[in-house]
């Protein structure tokens, strides 16, 4: 799970993380330049790795968490490379809220169904995505969600996709 160093959306991190842990999935929390990340609503997340230390080959899925702080990754070469590598390796590549713009900017939503927080609709469409506006959209290994209300469903959809990969 990749979160912003500051102002990640608490529910979008905590609810899927709980779903993953309840399904016995090991979670690594990554961020940029911090050992502790701060949520918009006050949550403190312990960061396991800096995004520069992530090798996508070591993971079955990568999930970018939203919140205003996620915009720090919109033009971040490391984050964009992680999204593209995970997708190219056939991994579950997921993002919620404004974070689907990271996937769009990495060039992996072209021709794919995707959703995001409404502020990101134009960017997704400009990058070739078929914007659905649904709470959660899955197109192959790409899973996107539109915001805090969809956080648990986002986590469940990722957990199911991982279970189906065996």
C-alpha positions, 0 to 999 in steps of 0.5 A: 500500500502506497500512501502519501507522506501527509494528508492521505485519506485515513479510511482509504488506508485503514479499511482496506488494510483491515480487509487485507489483514483479515484475509491473512494478506501481508501488508507493506506500507510505503511512502516517500521520505518519511517513517510515519505518514499522517492522515488527513483525519489524524491517523498515523501510519508506520511506514515500512519502506520508502517507495524508492526501495520497492521492487514490484517483483516482491509483491502480488499487488500494489495499491495507491491510497488517495487523499489530497496528499496523493497528488505528490505522486502524480508526476513522481517518476518512481511512483509512475514506474511502480504502477507501470511495472506492476501492471506489466508484470500482471500484478493487481494494480489498484488506486482509490480516490484521486490516486487513479490519476497516478495509474492514468499518468503512468499510461496504464488506463488507456482503453481500460474501465476505471473510476476515481474521485470526480475531480480526476475524471477529465484526467482519466478520460484524457489518458484514454480511460473509460470512466465509469463513475462507479464506487469500484471498477475492476478491469482485468488486474486494474482495480479503481475506486472513487473515494472514502465510501468505497474503501471497504469494497475496494479492499474486498475487491483486491482481496478477492482478485488476489485469492483468484490468482491463487 
